[in-house]
Amino acid sequence: MNIIASLMEGLPKEAQISRIEFEGPAIAVYVKNPEAVADKMDAIRKVAKEIKKRVVVKADPSVRRDQKETSEIIKNMVTPEAEIVDIKFDDVMGEVIIKAKKPGLVIGKGGQIQQKIFMETKWRPVIVREPPIKSRMLDNIMVHIVNENEYRMKTLRNFGERIHRELIFKDRYVRVTALGGFSEVGRSAVLVETQESKILLDTGVNPSVSFGERMYPKLDIEQLNLEDVDAVVVTHAHLDHSGMIPFLFKYGYEGPVYATPPTRDIMALLQLDLLDVASKEGRPLPYSAKEVRKELLHTITLDYEEVTDIAPDVRLTFYNAGHIVGSAMAHLHIGDGIHNLVYTGDYKYARTRLLDRATDQFPRVDTLISETTYGAQSQPTREESELQLIELITRTINRNGKVLIPVLAVGRGQEIMLIVNNAIKNKLIPQVPVYVSGLVDEVTAIHNAYPELLSREVRDQILYKDENPFTSEFFRRIEGYREDVAKGDPSIILATSGMLNGGSSLEFFKDMASDSRNTLIFVSYQAEGTLGRKLRDGAKEVQLVDRDGRVQNIKVQMEVNAVEGFSGHSDRNQLKRFMENISPRPKNIVLNHGEPSAIASFAHLLEQRKREMGLTGTRIFTPSILDSMRLV
């Protein structure tokens, strides 16, 4: 099938097509008369359906209005209530980037205003939300992408040529190889191969290991030549899934990275933070900030349920995973339907204060690769966990102590913010300052840029009630560690890292550990080998390096508690319900991302209850690192 010939034949002649370009997974049709296209959108949709490709209409550069004139047209066309804060032009991509506090008023009902801007100015509008909390990362990403627009266009066209080429081989097979995160937690990476293409699903680091080969996925295997990889798909931003992607660019990868918009933003933030922490600790990573910046230019963002070609024989669709903001399950439609694979990444099959429940409905599923972090463990209900957290905080404050809650910067930090804000608001705990330290604050700003991806309750508060819980009067934002907070009046401190293996939470712990009035509350998973795990398991004395580089013995006299139930992972019961409800039923279930005991326990449960769970014909697999499975 000749794609360009089909487009030339199917689109109206009066549109005056000047050229057609492959720009990544999309096909850009440049026209000199966009008005003619607006009247014939059905024809565009028909052609796109026939060729099964994403078609984007852009105006030829020769007909675009002057940038200054375009800015004035936009300001006159959009109501002042939209609060436009910036207008930038990307003349290479043919886009005008409009940043507004209320982007819905720029888009208009059914996209009418957005379409009108295109027709009037001939610039394709890209609408971006200005979050109420300033995000340096979002600003830097936008500036970086616009400044490097010529490089980005060149790479998109290179991707496009590779994605839209004709199929070469007739032999059909699908093989999956476990590179990391199988029979373990951390360094997630999966290689999916067909005769035509190679796709990497996630490429992470092991957060509980600071050096050695167990820190990284097995990227040195014979069949993995980085120059031959067609695409990297990132399910979410946590470093155990994204922390080694810059490494790929340092050692030969030149292809695209697919992620949701929040994943792109938070992924880059966490990678840069990891580089900073590793440098301070004298354990440099095998890549630099240069590769993180390159990764951003190669990243193509996709919304949930947006079907996209990523290789000649593979289509990708993201579905909500409910784990952290922007987290996705990756659905790969391979060949002409010879195999459909769903890789869950990390998912939460229950509603939280922050996010809606993970999706369980897919067009087709032959093989499911599912995380099993808590496959052997059931957790308390959210209500029970919140009550326990509130009780511990209240008891500590009443004895004139301070509460330190080490949180994961992404997800857990925002979840606990919502719980604490609600509890103070409803007078369930005393009103004391709630300090939000460093990285948690920046990540919260990114959450505010994507309220449409948060839970229905939070979404409605932000978009319709003008009651943003993240900007509550109870929160006080601070940069990193502060001694006056650690030794001051009763307060609640939310700080990273969640496992006390670095960051401001570790610094707060050093100063607060000796005071029996204080309380340390863990609200997330504590990996083997971390300080958090030692303290959770009852250590009463630990050795740490102080701020002057000397080893110090710290006696732990503060109260230490762990509140289960806030995890962004599904527990055993939630995993079971997901397997019961997933539609259609998979032929193969591959369990990963769990300690061997957790995976073995959940695999046994599935085997024992196949019939009652509707999985009679389903095969269960529990591979280890470097195992390969031929699925077709």
C-alpha positions in Angstrom: 0.0 0.0 0.0 1.4 3.4 -1.0 0.5 5.7 1.9 1.3 8.9 0.2 -0.6 8.0 -3.0 -3.6 7.1 -0.8 -3.5 10.5 0.9 -3.1 12.4 -2.3 -6.0 10.6 -3.8 -8.3 10.7 -0.8 -7.9 14.3 0.3 -9.7 17.2 -1.4 -7.7 18.8 -4.3 -8.7 22.3 -3.2 -6.7 21.8 0.0 -3.6 22.3 -2.2 -1.2 19.8 -0.6 2.3 21.1 -0.7 4.1 18.0 0.8 3.5 15.0 3.0 6.0 14.0 5.7 6.5 11.1 8.1 6.9 12.8 11.5 7.3 10.0 14.0 4.2 7.8 14.2 2.1 10.6 12.6 1.8 11.5 8.9 1.9 15.3 8.5 0.0 16.7 5.5 1.0 20.3 4.7 -1.6 22.3 2.9 -1.9 25.8 1.5 -5.7 26.0 2.0 -6.6 24.6 5.5 -10.2 25.9 5.2 -10.8 23.3 2.5 -9.7 20.6 4.9 -12.0 21.9 7.7 -15.0 21.4 5.4 -13.9 17.9 4.5 -12.8 16.3 7.8 -14.8 13.2 7.1 -12.6 12.6 4.1 -9.5 12.9 6.2 -10.9 10.5 8.8 -11.8 8.1 6.1 -8.4 8.0 4.6 -6.7 7.7 8.0 -8.9 4.7 8.7 -8.1 3.1 5.4 -4.4 3.4 5.8 -4.6 2.8 9.5 -2.3 5.7 10.3 -2.5 9.0 12.4 -2.9 11.9 10.0 -2.1 15.5 11.1 -3.0 18.5 8.9 -0.5 21.4 9.1 -0.4 24.7 7.1 2.4 25.2 4.6 4.9 27.7 6.1 4.2 30.1 3.2 0.6 30.8 4.4 1.2 31.2 8.1 0.6 34.6 9.6 3.3 36.7 11.2 4.1 35.6 14.8 3.3 39.1 16.3 0.0 39.2 14.4 -0.8 35.7 15.4 -0.3 36.5 19.1 -2.7 39.4 18.8 -5.3 37.3 17.1 -5.1 34.6 19.8 -5.4 37.2 22.6 -8.4 38.8 20.9 -10.1 35.4 20.2 -9.6 33.8 23.6 -11.6 35.2 26.7 -9.4 36.9 29.3 -10.7 34.4 31.9 -8.5 31.8 30.3 -5.5 33.7 31.7 -3.0 33.1 29.0 0.5 33.5 30.5 2.7 32.8 27.5 2.7 32.2 23.7 5.7 30.6 22.0 6.2 29.7 18.4 7.9 26.5 17.0 8.3 27.5 13.4 9.9 24.1 12.5 7.0 22.1 13.8 4.5 24.8 12.7 3.0 25.0 16.2 2.0 27.9 18.4 2.3 26.8 22.1 -0.3 28.6 24.3 0.2 28.3 28.0 -2.9 29.2 30.0 -4.2 28.8 33.6 -7.5 27.6 32.2 -6.7 25.7 29.0 -10.3 24.6 28.5 -11.2 28.1 27.6 -8.5 28.2 24.9 -9.7 24.9 23.5 -13.4 25.8 23.5 -16.4 23.5 23.4 -15.6 20.5 21.1 -12.3 22.2 20.2 -14.0 25.1 18.4 -11.7 27.9 19.5 -8.6 25.8 19.0 -9.7 25.0 15.4 -10.6 28.6 14.8 -7.1 29.7 15.9 -5.6 27.3 13.3 -7.9 28.6 10.5 -7.2 32.2 11.3 -3.5 32.0 11.8 -2.5 28.8 10.0 -0.4 27.8 13.1 -1.3 24.5 14.8 -2.2 25.4 18.4 -0.8 23.3 21.2 -2.5 24.1 24.5 -0.5 23.7 27.8 -1.7 24.2 31.3 0.1 26.6 33.6 0.0 24.9 37.0 -0.8 27.0 40.2 2.5 25.7 41.7 5.4 26.9 39.5 7.3 24.0 38.0 10.9 24.7 36.9 11.1 21.3 35.2 8.0 21.9 32.9 9.4 25.3 31.9 12.8 23.9 31.2 11.4 21.0 29.1 9.4 23.3 26.9 12.3 25.7 26.3 14.6 22.8 25.6 12.3 21.2 23.0 11.5 24.5 21.2 15.1 25.5 21.1 16.1 22.2 19.6 13.2 22.0 17.2 15.3 21.4 14.1 17.0 18.4 15.7 13.6 17.2 16.9 12.1 17.4 13.4 15.0 15.6 11.9 14.7 12.8 14.4 10.9 12.5 14.0 11.4 12.1 10.2 14.0 9.4 10.8 11.6 7.6 13.1 8.8 8.0 10.6 10.8 6.4 7.8 11.5 3.4 10.0 7.9 3.1 11.4 6.1 3.3 8.1 8.3 1.1 5.9 6.9 -1.9 4.3 7.2 -5.3 6.0 10.2 -7.4 4.9 9.8 -10.8 6.5 7.0 -13.4 6.2 8.0 -15.6 9.2 6.0 -14.5 12.2 7.1 -15.0 15.8 7.0 -13.1 19.1 9.6 -13.6 21.7 9.9 -12.0 25.1 13.1 -11.9 27.1 13.4 -10.9 30.8 16.2 -8.4 31.2 15.3 -7.1 34.7 12.5 -7.2 37.3 11.7 -10.9 37.0 11.8 -12.8 40.3 12.9 -9.5 41.9 11.8 -5.9 42.4 13.8 -3.3 40.6 15.6 -2.7 37.2 12.5 -3.5 35.2 13.2 -4.2 31.5 11.6 -6.5 28.9 12.7 -7.1 25.4 9.9 -7.9 22.9 11.1 -9.2 19.5 9.4 -10.0 16.3 11.0 -10.9 12.9 10.6 -7.2 12.0 11.2 -5.2 15.2 12.6 -5.0 18.7 10.8 -3.1 21.5 12.1 -2.4 25.0 9.5 -2.1 27.7 10.9 0.0 30.5 14.6 0.2 31.4 15.2 0.9 35.1 17.7 0.7 37.9 17.6 -1.2 41.1 16.9 1.4 43.9 18.0 -0.9 46.7 21.5 -1.6 45.2 24.1 1.2 45.0 26.7 -0.6 42.8 27.4 -3.8 41.0 25.8 -5.7 38.2 22.5 -6.2 40.0 21.9 -2.4 39.8 21.2 -2.5 36.1 19.2 -4.6 33.6 21.0 -7.2 31.4 21.5 -4.9 28.4 24.6 -6.8 27.2 22.9 -9.9 25.8 23.8 -10.9 22.2 20.4 -10.2 20.6 20.2 -6.7 22.0 22.0 -4.4 19.6 20.8 -0.9 20.7 21.1 0.4 17.1 18.5 -2.2 16.1 15.9 -1.3 18.7 12.8 0.3 17.2 11.3 1.8 20.3 11.5 2.2 24.0 8.1 2.2 25.9 8.1 3.6 29.4 5.1 2.7 31.6 5.8 5.2 34.3 8.5 7.5 35.8 9.7 5.6 38.8 13.5 5.0 38.5 13.2 1.2 38.7 11.4 1.5 35.4 13.0 4.5 33.7 16.4 5.1 35.4 18.6 3.6 32.7 17.0 5.0 29.6 19.6 7.8 29.2 22.2 5.0 29.2 20.7 3.7 26.0 21.4 7.0 24.2 25.0 7.0 25.4 25.7 3.7 23.9 24.0 3.8 20.5 20.3 4.1 20.7 18.8 6.8 18.4 15.2 5.9 18.4 12.0 7.1 20.0 10.8 6.9 23.6 7.1 6.6 24.1 5.5 7.8 27.4 2.5 9.8 28.6 3.1 13.5 29.1 3.5 13.3 33.0 5.8 10.4 32.6 8.1 12.3 30.3 8.3 15.3 32.8 8.7 13.3 36.0 11.1 10.8 34.4 13.5 13.5 33.5 13.2 15.2 36.9 14.0 11.9 38.7 16.9 11.0 36.4 18.5 14.4 37.0 17.9 14.1 40.8 19.5 10.6 40.7 22.6 12.0 38.9 22.9 14.7 41.6 22.5 12.3 44.5 24.9 9.7 42.9 27.5 12.5 42.3 27.3 13.7 45.9 27.7 10.1 47.2 30.8 9.5 44.9 29.2 6.8 42.8 28.7 8.2 39.3 26.1 6.7 37.0 27.0 5.4 33.5 25.4 8.5 31.8 25.1 12.2 32.3 22.6 15.1 32.1 23.5 15.3 28.4 21.8 12.0 27.7 18.7 13.0 29.7 18.4 16.1 27.5 18.7 13.9 24.4 16.1 11.5 25.8 13.6 14.4 26.1 14.1 15.3 22.4 13.4 11.7 21.4 10.3 11.3 23.6 6.9 11.1 21.9 4.1 11.6 24.3 0.8 9.7 24.0 -2.5 10.1 25.8 -4.4 7.1 27.2 -6.2 5.0 24.6 -4.4 6.7 21.7 -3.5 4.0 19.2 0.0 4.6 17.6 2.3 2.8 15.3 5.8 2.4 16.9 7.2 -0.2 14.4 6.2 -1.6 11.0 4.4 -4.4 12.8 3.6 -3.1 16.3 0.9 -0.7 17.5 1.0 0.7 21.0 -1.9 1.9 23.2 -1.5 3.1 26.7 -4.2 2.5 29.4 -4.5 4.0 32.9 -2.6 1.9 35.5 -3.6 3.8 38.6 -0.1 3.6 40.1 1.2 7.2 39.8 0.1 10.1 37.7 0.6 9.2 34.0 1.3 5.5 34.7 0.2 3.2 32.0 -0.3 -0.3 31.0 1.2 -0.9 27.5 -0.9 -2.8 25.0 1.1 -4.1 22.0 -0.9 -5.1 18.9 1.6 -7.2 16.9 1.3 -7.9 13.2 -2.2 -8.2 11.8 -3.3 -9.4 15.2 -1.1 -12.4 15.4 -0.5 -11.6 19.1 -1.6 -9.0 21.6 0.5 -8.4 24.7 -0.4 -6.3 27.7 2.5 -5.3 30.0 1.0 -3.8 33.2 4.1 -2.1 34.6 3.1 -1.2 38.2 -0.7 -0.9 38.7 -3.2 -0.2 41.4 -6.5 -2.1 41.0 -8.3 0.1 43.6 -9.3 3.7 43.7 -7.1 6.0 45.9 -7.5 9.6 46.9 -5.1 10.6 44.1 -6.0 8.3 41.2 -8.8 6.2 39.7 -8.5 2.5 39.5 -6.5 0.7 36.8 -8.2 -0.3 33.5 -9.2 -4.0 33.1 -10.8 -3.8 29.6 -8.7 -4.2 26.5 -9.5 -4.9 22.8 -7.5 -8.2 22.8 -5.1 -9.9 25.1 -3.1 -13.1 24.4 -0.3 -12.6 26.9 -0.4 -10.6 30.1 2.8 -9.6 31.9 1.7 -8.6 35.4 3.6 -7.1 38.3 3.3 -9.2 41.5 5.0 -7.0 44.2 2.4 -7.9 46.8 1.4 -11.3 45.4 1.8 -12.9 48.9 0.4 -10.1 51.0 -3.0 -8.6 51.7 -3.0 -5.0 52.9 -5.4 -3.2 55.3 -8.2 -1.2 53.7 -7.6 2.5 52.8 -10.0 3.5 55.6 -8.1 1.5 58.2 -4.7 2.8 57.0 -5.9 6.4 57.1 -7.3 6.0 60.7 -4.0 4.5 61.8 -1.9 7.3 60.3 -4.2 9.9 61.8 -3.9 8.2 65.2 -0.1 8.1 65.1 0.2 11.8 64.0 -2.3 13.0 66.7 -0.5 11.0 69.5 2.9 12.4 68.5 1.7 16.0 68.3 -0.1 15.7 71.6 3.2 14.7 73.3 4.9 17.7 71.7 6.7 15.7 69.1 7.3 15.9 65.4 6.3 13.4 62.7 8.7 12.4 59.9 7.0 10.7 57.0 9.6 9.6 54.3 7.7 9.5 51.0 8.3 8.6 47.4 8.4 11.9 45.6 6.0 10.6 43.0 2.6 9.3 44.1 3.0 8.6 47.8 4.0 12.2 48.6 0.8 13.6 46.9 -1.4 10.8 48.4 -0.3 11.6 51.9 -0.7 15.4 51.3 -4.3 14.7 50.3 -4.9 12.6 53.5 -3.3 15.1 55.9 -5.0 18.1 54.3 -8.4 16.4 54.6 -7.7 15.3 58.2 -6.6 18.9 59.4 -9.5 20.4 57.5 -12.0 18.1 59.2 -10.2 18.6 62.6 -9.2 14.9 62.8 -5.6 16.0 63.7 -4.3 19.2 65.4 -3.5 22.0 63.0 0.3 22.2 62.9 2.7 23.2 60.0 3.0 20.5 57.3 6.4 20.9 55.7 6.8 19.6 52.1 10.5 19.2 51.2 12.3 19.5 48.0 11.5 17.1 45.2 8.0 16.4 46.5 7.1 20.0 45.8 8.3 20.0 42.2 6.5 16.7 41.5 3.3 18.1 43.0 3.6 21.1 40.6 3.7 18.6 37.7 0.6 16.9 39.1 -1.1 20.2 39.0 -0.3 20.5 35.3 -2.4 17.4 34.6 -5.5 17.5 36.8 -7.5 15.6 34.2 -5.5 12.5 35.0 -6.1 12.6 38.8 -9.1 11.0 40.6 -12.5 12.3 39.9 -12.8 13.9 43.3 -9.4 15.8 43.0 -10.1 16.6 39.4 -13.4 18.2 40.2 -12.0 20.2 43.1 -9.2 21.7 40.9 -11.2 22.2 37.7 -14.7 23.1 38.9 -14.6 24.1 42.5 -11.4 26.1 42.6 -10.4 24.3 45.7 -6.9 22.9 45.0 -5.9 20.6 47.9 -2.2 20.8 46.9 -2.1 24.6 47.5 -3.8 24.3 50.9 -2.9 26.9 53.6 -1.6 24.0 55.8 1.4 23.3 53.6 4.7 25.0 53.9 7.2 24.4 51.1 10.9 24.2 52.0 14.1 23.4 50.0 15.6 20.2 51.3 16.7 19.9 55.0 16.2 22.6 57.5 17.6 22.4 61.1 15.0 24.8 62.5 12.3 22.5 61.3 14.0 19.3 62.6 14.5 20.8 66.1 11.5 23.2 66.1 7.9 23.0 67.3 5.5 20.1 66.6 5.0 19.6 62.9 4.5 17.0 60.1 7.4 16.6 57.7 7.0 15.0 54.2 10.4 14.4 52.7 12.2 12.1 50.2 13.5 9.5 49.9 10.8 7.0 50.9 13.4 4.4 51.9 15.7 6.8 53.8 18.5 5.9 51.3 19.3 9.6 50.7 17.6 13.0 50.3 16.3 15.3 52.9 14.3 12.6 54.8 17.7 11.0 55.8 19.0 14.4 57.1 15.8 15.0 59.1 16.1 11.4 60.5 19.6 12.1 61.8 18.5 15.0 63.9 15.1 13.6 65.0 16.1 10.0 65.9 17.3 10.7 69.4 14.1 12.3 70.6 11.5 9.8 72.0 8.7 12.3 71.4 9.2 12.1 67.7 7.7 9.5 65.3 9.0 8.0 62.1 6.1 6.7 59.9 6.8 4.6 56.8 4.0 4.6 54.3 5.8 2.8 51.4 7.6 -0.4 50.5 11.0 -0.7 52.1 13.4 -2.7 49.9 15.9 -5.2 51.3 19.2 -3.5 52.1 17.8 0.0 52.7 18.0 1.9 55.9 14.2 2.1 55.9 14.0 -1.7 55.9 16.5 -1.9 58.9 14.5 0.6 60.9 11.2 -1.0 60.0 12.5 -4.3 61.1 13.5 -2.9 64.6 17.1 -1.6 64.4 17.8 0.5 67.5 21.2 1.7 66.4 22.5 2.5 62.9 25.8 3.9 61.5 25.5 6.8 59.1 27.9 9.4 57.5 27.2 12.8 59.0 27.3 16.1 57.0 31.0 16.5 57.7 31.8 13.1 56.2 32.4 11.3 59.5 30.7 8.0 60.5 28.4 8.5 63.5 26.4 6.0 65.6 22.8 7.0 65.8 20.6 5.6 68.6 17.0 5.3 67.5 14.8 6.5 70.4 12.0 8.0 68.3 8.9 5.8 67.7 9.0 3.9 64.5 5.9 2.7 62.7 4.9 1.3 59.3 1.4 2.0 58.0 0.5 -0.5 55.2 -2.2 0.1 52.7 -1.1 3.3 50.9 0.9 1.4 48.3 0.5 2.3 44.6 0.8 -1.5 44.0 -2.1 -3.9 44.0 -2.1 -6.3 47.0 -2.9 -10.0 46.7 -6.7 -9.5 46.8 -6.6 -6.6 44.2 -4.3 -8.7 41.9 -6.8 -11.6 42.2 -9.8 -9.3 41.3 -7.9 -7.9 38.4 -7.3 -11.4 37.0 -11.0 -12.3 37.5 -12.2 -9.1 35.7 -9.7 -8.6 32.9 -11.4 -8.9 29.5 -10.7 -10.7 27.3 -9.1 -13.5 29.2 -5.4 -13.9 28.4 -4.0 -17.2 27.1 -0.7 -16.7 29.0 0.0 -14.9 32.3 3.6 -14.0 33.0 4.3 -12.9 36.6 7.1 -10.4 37.3 8.2 -7.5 39.6 8.1 -9.4 42.8 10.3 -11.2 45.2 10.5 -15.0 44.4 8.3 -15.9 47.3 5.6 -13.4 46.4 5.5 -14.6 42.7 5.5 -18.2 43.7 2.6 -17.6 46.2 0.5 -15.8 43.7 1.2 -18.3 40.9 0.1 -21.1 43.2 -3.2 -19.1 43.9 -3.9 -18.8 40.2 -3.2 -22.4 39.5 -5.4 -23.5 42.4 -8.3 -21.3 41.4 -8.2 -21.2 37.6 -11.7 -22.6 37.1 -13.5 -20.2 39.5 -11.4 -17.2 38.2 -12.4 -18.0 34.6 -8.8 -18.9 33.6 -9.2 -22.6 32.8 -7.2 -22.5 29.6 -4.6 -20.0 30.8 -0.9 -20.9 31.2 1.0 -19.3 34.1 4.7 -18.5 33.8 7.2 -17.3 36.4 10.5 -16.6 34.5 13.8 -15.4 35.9 16.3 -13.0 34.6 17.5 -13.9 31.0 14.7 -16.4 30.4 13.1 -16.1 27.0 9.6 -17.1 25.9 8.5 -17.7 22.4 4.8 -16.6 22.4 4.0 -17.3 18.7 
